[in-house]
Amino acid sequence: MKKVQLTETVLRDAQQSLIATRMPYADYEGILSEMDKAGYYSIECWGGATFDSCLRYLNEDPWERLRNLRKNLPNTRLQMLLRGQNLLGYKHYHDDVVEKFIELSIKNGIDVIRIFDALNDFRNIKTALEATQKYAKERTIASGCISYTQSPVHTVDKYIEMCKELKTMGFQTICLKDMAGTMSPYEAEHLIKGIKDAIGDMTLILHTHCTTGMAYMTLTKAIESGIDVIDCAASAFSGGTSQPSTETMFYALQQYGIDCGLDEKVINTVNDFFKPLKQKYIDNGQLNPKSMGTDAQALVYKVPGGMLSNMIANLTDMHAMDKFDAALAEIPKVREDLGFPPLVTPLSQMVGNQAVTNVLIGERYKNISKEVKNYIKGEYGIAPGQISPELLVKILGEDGKPVDCREEDSKRTGQEFADAKEALGDLCRCEEDIMSYICYPDQTLKFLKNRKAQEENEAVYTIEAM
């Protein structure tokens, strides 16, 4: 019997795409023991924007969240999304920082590390792969991930060569990450058949979004073409800018006689748990109706779900939602100017923020963010296509040349650990605190101060109560 397994994304990408990763651990803790019985290939529950959101918005320790997930999901692979040399931040880190982060991730409970580079510059995922192999446990899987997009410089042959390279590098599985949901059924068929011919029986995974309305058709064609694993979300948090529904795909696969290993009763119980949560987020305004709709124009804009929900949240905070359509139309223009980078974190935020800035100011590139400048300088890697000559001159000067990102990485001092430990002082308890500070210094410092104050207040309350 043919088998296609499912990864459940409701704890990470589904809620990241729909509510900008604002779901606290306490909201879903009660369903974890049931989810552990479902039979998922994996549960994507960490990485991506969860780390940032825990510290910035939810007053949670992301490492404690991971340990709690591990405790309550002992039988299921826990999966995270890692941005290669960027880790979970928005800049490149020294190799020893990348290695330590992966060591701690595996130590605290992660099984599957899906590793990608926003530019598909595989030099930027080599260190993360080697670290995953070094600290691997019995269930550890290093999954090489390709950021899928369409442009004049992205072709089927190019993607097939990328997959061959990932296999040669030593990845155990390969994921096609269609973050904007723009892969069509036709493209899925030709791409997946070509890749499967090239990589043999190596596990191939497809991650897509419902943003454009094509995801169910694309998954169906991908299954026909030989895909091994698909990413889905409990139906309460599916659709719109999220993934296709877990229960729907289970039903369809069952009728085709395809085994996906899921317990139907359990996955329905899981979805029933999330239904009132969805209503709560609708009622408090965290779930914007725009994120739940279908926008075929995303086929032009190539905007992924998380990027869209964050842009909506940011424009709402600035009371500038009247600029939404203009900012959306500006995104493909900025993307072309920057050499057609795939719109995936951190490039999606950089391109999106620059597009919003261009529209709000009313003059293109009057203000250019530090991150976009660094990208043009070459610090993130090699752009897929040609960067606008005018932008190159504006940032590098007439005779300037981009730097080599890996040479820049090697120039870093490697003193982040010592500097972070000194900066934190008695706020620091463990290596995980140091790692959080390296990735997000301001947010971590605020969180750790709050943690200390809360514990001191609780101690005082306990003494007074006695």
Secondary structure, DSSP 8 states (H G I E B T S, - for coil): --B-EEEE-TTTHHHHHHHTT---HHHHGGGHHHHTTS--SEEEEEETTHHHHHHHTS---HHHHHHHHHHH-TTS-EEEEE-GGGTTSSS---HHHHHHHHHHHHHHT--EEEEE-TT--GGGTHHHHHHHHHT--TT-EEEEEEE---BTTB-HHHHHHHHHHHHHHT-SEEEEE-TTS---HHHHHHHHHHHHHHHTTSEEEEE--STTS-HHHHHHHHHHHT--EEEEB-GGG-STTS--BHHHHHHHHHHTT-B----HHHHHHHHHHHHHHHHHHHHTT-S-HHHHS--TTHHHH---HHHHHHHHHHHHHTT-GGGHHHHHHHHHHHHHHTT---S-TTHHHHHHHHHHHHHHHTSTTSS--HHHHHHHHTTT---SS---HHHHHHHH-SS-----HHHHHHHS-S-HHHHHHHHHGGG--SHHHHHHHHH-HHHHHHHHHHHHHHHHHHHHHHHHH-
